[in-house]
Amino acid sequence: MSGLFSLERHRALVTGANTGIGQAIAVALAGQGARVTCAGRRSCAETLAAIASACGQADEMLIDFADPLAARDIFADAGYSLLVNNAGIIRREDAVSHSEADWDAVIDTNLKAVFFTCQAFGRELIARKQEGAIVNIASLLSFQGGIRVPGYTASKHGIAGITKLLANEWAPHGITVNAIAPGYIATNNTEALRGDPERSRQILERIPAGRWGRPEDIGGTAAYLCSPAARYVTGTVLNVDGGWLAR
Ligand code: NDP
């Protein structure tokens, strides 16, 4: 394994690691040698099994980010140096109908929990004078408006903003803070879109790479952003979208 990309001797926490993009990120980090904690509100047994069969052991943590402060105590003396905030939800309603309850649920999980999880992690690293890396999972809707997803778009624009703010504040402490903006990735999240032939055709026509993204496409990018090769990369929102935004 090249030292440039090795994550050996690192402990990583990945949120929403039971499925989809989070699962692929956990597997990718473990593949580079990190000891990964798969954090989710449901069992991450499938991810632990995938890591066990590919490369080694991982740990599981049950945690529900509907409480934005759920992570306040989890980093104390636990030895983490890498954090990937991936857990997220979407509520599809137009702007006229979007309820306050759905707005609050999306903002709490996708933005407030991400900030306060970063805060708990950063406080611990700064106190221990330990370097580290944070990767937040943003979206094309960190750059674009989208349609019928008001709370989601606000949350993902917010992730781009706090990623840059934290990068500024914590660069002097050796903590990099970046985000990945996935394009259209084949997960549970996009099952309904992929199941609609007309919508699916429109999306595919718009993607220069000519295919849906795979969770592994995001896993590899997250592993890079956590690695020594990316120590001078901070404050970026890196789109991994098969060329969508280049169009
Ligand atoms: P999934 O719905 O498959 O995964 C979402 C993950 O977040 C699941 O593990 C889910 O757990 C977890 N999660 C949601 N709410 C909570 C909570 N309150 N506490 C703990 N975990 C929670 O979708 P994806 O893998 O596609 O999404 C992962 C991330 O990528 C999200 O942030 C999403 O916004 C982002 N993204 C995805 C894109 C795509 O095309 N797929 C495009 C752009 C961004 P559970 O299984 O229990 O619900």
Boltz pocket constraint, residues with backbone or C-beta under 6 A from the ligand:
constraints:
  - pocket:
      binder: B
      contacts: [[A, 15], [A, 16], [A, 17], [A, 18], [A, 19], [A, 20], [A, 21], [A, 22], [A, 39], [A, 40], [A, 41], [A, 42], [A, 63], [A, 64], [A, 65], [A, 66], [A, 67], [A, 85], [A, 86], [A, 87], [A, 88], [A, 89], [A, 109], [A, 137], [A, 138], [A, 139], [A, 140], [A, 181], [A, 182], [A, 183], [A, 184], [A, 185], [A, 186], [A, 187], [A, 188], [A, 189], [A, 190]]
      max_distance: 6.0
